[in-house]
Amino acid sequence: MSKLKVTGKIKTIKPLEIGKTKEDKGWSKVSFLLETNETYNNLYCFNIFSMDNSERNNVENFIKFNKEKQKVDVDFNVKTTEWDGRHFTELSAWKIFKAEESIAAPELNESETDDLPF
């Protein structure tokens, strides 16, 4: 599968969810909405999931370094699970970083464009 990536602004960061597995291991999850400038399909809901005993807690890092209205690039995987004959699809973000701001080209005055030979 090819690498999936999208750029947009964080619209909403949902409240942190915390729980325990059947084996009594702790986990945490945060979801966030990302809005792009695309005409269609411009809103994505991503999940970040971490086990509490993991070396790098992705959820804590996301909350620490990101905020709403921030422009970010998100690398993600699409994951589908089946339960009781039903299928659920989620977007799992695995790399989030500040997006590079594009440098706008200087605007030309109409008087400057009149001097062109063509």
C-alpha positions as CSV (number, residue, x, y, z in Angstrom):
1,M,0.0,0.0,0.0
2,S,1.3,3.5,-0.8
3,K,1.9,6.0,1.9
4,L,-1.1,8.1,2.7
5,K,-0.6,11.7,3.6
6,V,-2.9,14.8,3.9
7,T,-2.3,18.4,4.8
8,G,-4.8,20.6,6.6
9,K,-5.6,22.6,9.7
10,I,-6.6,20.9,13.0
11,K,-10.3,21.9,13.4
12,T,-11.0,20.1,16.7
13,I,-9.1,18.0,19.2
14,K,-11.5,15.6,21.0
15,P,-11.2,14.8,24.7
16,L,-8.7,12.2,25.8
17,E,-10.1,8.7,26.2
18,I,-8.4,6.4,28.8
19,G,-9.2,2.7,29.5
20,K,-7.9,-0.8,30.3
21,T,-7.7,-3.9,28.3
22,K,-9.0,-7.3,29.5
23,E,-5.4,-8.0,30.6
24,D,-5.5,-4.9,32.8
25,K,-3.1,-2.9,30.6
26,G,-3.8,0.8,30.2
27,W,-4.4,2.6,26.9
28,S,-5.1,6.1,25.8
29,K,-6.7,7.5,22.6
30,V,-7.3,11.0,21.2
31,S,-9.2,11.9,18.0
32,F,-8.9,15.1,16.0
33,L,-10.6,16.6,13.0
34,L,-8.5,17.9,10.2
35,E,-9.9,20.2,7.6
36,T,-8.3,20.6,4.2
37,N,-8.9,23.1,1.4
38,E,-10.2,20.5,-1.0
39,T,-13.7,21.0,-2.5
40,Y,-14.9,17.5,-1.7
41,N,-13.8,15.1,1.1
42,N,-12.2,18.0,3.0
43,L,-12.8,16.7,6.6
44,Y,-11.0,13.8,8.2
45,C,-11.2,12.3,11.7
46,F,-8.0,10.7,12.8
47,N,-7.3,8.6,15.8
48,I,-4.0,8.3,17.8
49,F,-3.7,5.3,20.1
50,S,-1.1,4.4,22.7
51,M,-0.6,1.7,25.3
52,D,0.5,3.3,28.5
53,N,3.5,1.0,28.9
54,S,4.9,2.0,25.4
55,E,8.3,3.8,25.3
56,R,6.9,6.6,23.2
57,N,3.4,7.7,24.1
58,N,2.1,9.1,20.9
59,V,-1.1,10.5,22.5
60,E,0.9,12.6,25.1
61,N,3.2,13.9,22.3
62,F,0.2,14.9,20.1
63,I,-1.5,16.8,22.9
64,K,1.8,18.4,24.0
65,F,2.9,19.7,20.6
66,N,-0.4,20.4,18.7
67,K,-3.3,22.8,19.0
68,E,-6.4,23.7,17.1
69,K,-6.0,25.9,14.0
70,Q,-2.5,24.6,13.5
71,K,-1.5,23.6,10.0
72,V,-0.1,20.0,9.9
73,D,0.9,17.2,7.6
74,V,-0.5,13.8,8.7
75,D,0.8,10.4,7.6
76,F,-1.8,7.7,8.3
77,N,-3.0,4.2,7.8
78,V,-6.6,3.1,7.0
79,K,-7.6,0.3,9.3
80,T,-10.9,-1.8,9.1
81,T,-12.0,-4.2,11.7
82,E,-15.0,-6.6,11.8
83,W,-17.2,-7.1,14.8
84,D,-20.5,-9.0,14.8
85,G,-20.8,-9.0,11.1
86,R,-20.3,-5.2,10.9
87,H,-17.2,-3.4,9.6
88,F,-15.6,-0.3,11.1
89,T,-13.0,1.8,9.4
90,E,-10.7,4.3,11.1
91,L,-7.8,6.6,10.1
92,S,-4.8,5.9,12.3
93,A,-2.4,8.8,12.3
94,W,1.2,7.7,12.9
95,K,3.2,10.8,12.0
96,I,2.1,14.4,12.5
97,F,4.3,17.5,12.0
98,K,3.9,21.2,11.3
99,A,3.2,21.8,7.6
100,E,5.7,23.9,5.6
101,E,4.2,27.3,4.9
102,S,4.3,28.0,1.2
103,I,6.1,31.2,0.1
104,A,3.7,33.3,-2.0
105,A,5.0,34.7,-5.2
106,P,5.1,38.5,-5.2
107,E,2.1,40.1,-6.9
108,L,2.7,42.2,-10.0
109,N,1.2,45.6,-10.6
110,E,-0.8,46.0,-13.8
111,S,1.6,48.8,-14.8
112,E,4.6,46.3,-14.5
113,T,2.9,43.8,-16.8
114,D,2.3,46.4,-19.6
115,D,6.0,46.6,-20.3
116,L,6.2,42.9,-21.4
117,P,7.1,42.5,-25.2
118,F,4.5,39.8,-25.8
